[in-house]
Amino acid sequence: MEKEYFYLNGDTKIGPLSLDALKNAPISRTTLVWHHLIPDWVEAQTLPELAEVFMSVPPPPPSTHYNAPHTYNNSTAGSHSSPARPPLPDNYLIWAILSTVLCCWPIGIFAIVSAAKVNSAYNAGDYQRAESASATTKKLVIATACVGAISLIIIGIVYAIMGVAYLSVLGL
């Protein structure tokens, strides 16, 4: 499978592009680029496969007011998200853990596993799978809460029937 590259032109994400197309694109050494094998956007000059593009182009002159481009780090659960990356979907992990501990552990275990898939898919750049895992986790947490509520209602009814039966046996 050939890598598909993307680059940022201001706030606009351009791509997917083949390596040849990227080499012919209007990029500079400091243009932010990304492909699925790297965790985050990096400067084009840091990719070995683009080294030949910048061999004949001298680096920019040093400046006393040079502002290094901002590199984005999404390892902190989306607190510094790149404009080209959608926000991290909610993983509902706390709700999955609470529903497992307080209620219905079989469904809750599946919810915890699904919640873990949200972050791993997002960090891999698979935003659709992250959204899907988030939606699945939410449904599992809601299902667990419903099963718990129904269980409490049934238990309440059983105790009420047992209480009435006990009182009738006592003749009260």
TORNU-348814 format. One line per field, with one value per residue (C-alpha): x, y, z; residue in three letters. Coordinates in Angstrom, 3 decimals, padded with zeros to 6 digits. Layout:
X [X/...];
Y [Y/...];
Z [Z/...];
aa [ALA/...];
//
This chain:
X [000.000/001.440/001.565/-000.922/000.483/-001.251/000.114/-001.224/-001.637/-002.566/-005.521/-006.440/-005.479/-004.404/-004.367/-004.253/-001.220/001.291/004.946/005.617/002.667/003.853/007.353/005.807/003.452/004.213/005.713/008.620/010.950/008.631/005.348/003.572/003.049/001.511/000.943/-000.619/002.701/003.603/001.635/001.439/002.169/005.884/007.918/008.507/012.279/012.196/010.909/013.781/011.725/011.552/015.280/015.995/013.326/015.169/018.776/018.920/016.895/018.966/017.470/015.820/018.195/018.203/016.061/015.880/012.083/011.794/008.711/009.120/005.976/003.756/003.924/000.782/000.776/-002.457/-001.198/-003.037/-006.504/-007.059/-006.236/-003.927/-005.616/-004.387/-006.786/-006.626/-007.576/-011.116/-011.551/-011.164/-014.595/-015.739/-014.684/-017.196/-014.577/-015.633/-019.275/-018.219/-016.238/-019.059/-021.645/-019.403/-018.760/-022.217/-024.480/-024.070/-020.505/-020.927/-022.112/-019.811/-016.714/-017.636/-018.155/-014.666/-013.070/-014.989/-013.940/-010.284/-010.695/-011.701/-008.287/-006.274/-008.238/-007.957/-004.201/-003.832/-005.617/-008.717/-011.300/-014.301/-013.410/-012.913/-016.378/-017.883/-016.234/-017.461/-021.041/-020.833/-019.527/-022.330/-024.935/-023.385/-023.317/-026.971/-027.879/-026.104/-027.959/-031.289/-030.586/-029.655/-032.825/-035.037/-033.299/-033.944/-037.629/-038.011/-036.240/-038.507/-041.631/-040.431/-039.722/-043.124/-044.887/-042.865/-043.737/-047.472/-047.324/-045.489/-048.031/-050.936/-049.368/-049.111/-052.749/-052.067];
Y [000.000/003.337/006.067/008.878/012.253/015.413/018.910/022.073/025.206/027.672/025.995/023.901/020.244/019.227/015.552/012.640/012.831/010.286/010.920/012.135/014.532/015.844/016.441/018.568/020.411/024.003/023.071/024.537/023.038/024.173/023.083/020.698/017.246/014.007/010.376/007.452/006.072/009.178/010.193/013.923/016.694/017.364/019.792/018.525/018.784/016.100/013.372/011.411/010.741/014.501/015.170/015.410/018.115/020.453/019.655/022.453/024.886/026.659/026.860/030.162/032.764/033.063/035.849/037.483/037.320/033.795/032.029/028.288/026.609/025.181/021.409/019.758/017.124/015.171/012.801/014.852/013.673/016.390/019.450/020.784/019.608/020.556/022.509/019.635/017.043/016.817/016.964/013.767/012.182/011.436/007.915/007.574/005.563/006.805/005.922/002.516/001.810/003.023/000.962/-002.098/-001.673/-000.522/-002.418/-004.898/-006.080/-008.249/-005.337/-002.946/-004.946/-004.513/-000.793/-000.457/-002.241/-000.031/003.089/002.093/001.833/005.512/006.902/004.293/004.885/008.674/008.525/006.324/009.002/006.863/009.446/007.538/004.463/006.697/008.237/004.782/003.405/006.442/005.887/002.175/002.903/005.385/002.804/000.136/002.484/003.411/-000.271/-001.074/001.710/000.490/-003.112/-001.874/000.229/-002.614/-004.977/-002.600/-002.293/-006.082/-006.542/-003.885/-005.618/-009.004/-007.573/-005.852/-009.122/-010.994/-008.341/-008.552/-012.347/-012.257/-009.849/-012.019/-015.097/-013.202/-012.183/-008.494];
Z [000.000/-001.052/001.562/001.157/002.153/003.306/003.802/005.387/003.316/006.046/007.762/004.713/004.559/001.043/000.074/-000.170/-002.447/-003.668/-002.812/-006.365/-006.220/-002.838/-004.231/-006.983/-004.632/-003.565/-000.190/001.726/004.293/007.092/005.510/007.871/006.326/007.571/006.543/008.419/009.715/011.716/014.807/014.088/011.608/011.022/008.948/005.411/005.834/008.556/006.216/004.612/001.488/000.822/001.350/-002.395/-002.804/-000.465/-001.510/-004.065/-001.998/000.653/004.127/005.078/006.537/010.310/011.646/015.011/014.767/013.461/014.760/014.579/013.268/015.918/016.155/017.330/020.036/020.351/023.025/025.641/024.564/021.993/024.111/021.360/018.208/014.774/012.591/010.101/012.719/014.016/017.796/019.797/020.247/023.803/024.756/027.664/029.569/033.022/032.300/030.990/034.167/036.435/034.589/034.872/038.589/039.663/037.393/034.647/034.189/031.063/028.917/030.796/029.813/026.147/026.800/028.328/025.365/022.948/024.885/024.562/020.789/020.536/021.501/019.604/016.386/016.775/017.387/014.297/012.254/011.641/012.654/011.298/013.356/016.428/015.923/015.424/018.579/020.528/019.326/020.146/023.645/024.256/023.192/025.428/028.444/027.860/027.475/030.737/032.545/031.144/032.165/035.646/035.976/034.784/037.207/040.108/039.157/038.967/042.294/043.858/042.530/043.805/047.261/047.312/046.404/049.016/051.620/050.837/050.959/054.285/055.744/054.534/056.146/059.420/059.030/059.073];
aa [MET/GLU/LYS/GLU/TYR/PHE/TYR/LEU/ASN/GLY/ASP/THR/LYS/ILE/GLY/PRO/LEU/SER/LEU/ASP/ALA/LEU/LYS/ASN/ALA/PRO/ILE/SER/ARG/THR/THR/LEU/VAL/TRP/HIS/HIS/LEU/ILE/PRO/ASP/TRP/VAL/GLU/ALA/GLN/THR/LEU/PRO/GLU/LEU/ALA/GLU/VAL/PHE/MET/SER/VAL/PRO/PRO/PRO/PRO/PRO/SER/THR/HIS/TYR/ASN/ALA/PRO/HIS/THR/TYR/ASN/ASN/SER/THR/ALA/GLY/SER/HIS/SER/SER/PRO/ALA/ARG/PRO/PRO/LEU/PRO/ASP/ASN/TYR/LEU/ILE/TRP/ALA/ILE/LEU/SER/THR/VAL/LEU/CYS/CYS/TRP/PRO/ILE/GLY/ILE/PHE/ALA/ILE/VAL/SER/ALA/ALA/LYS/VAL/ASN/SER/ALA/TYR/ASN/ALA/GLY/ASP/TYR/GLN/ARG/ALA/GLU/SER/ALA/SER/ALA/THR/THR/LYS/LYS/LEU/VAL/ILE/ALA/THR/ALA/CYS/VAL/GLY/ALA/ILE/SER/LEU/ILE/ILE/ILE/GLY/ILE/VAL/TYR/ALA/ILE/MET/GLY/VAL/ALA/TYR/LEU/SER/VAL/LEU/GLY/LEU];
//
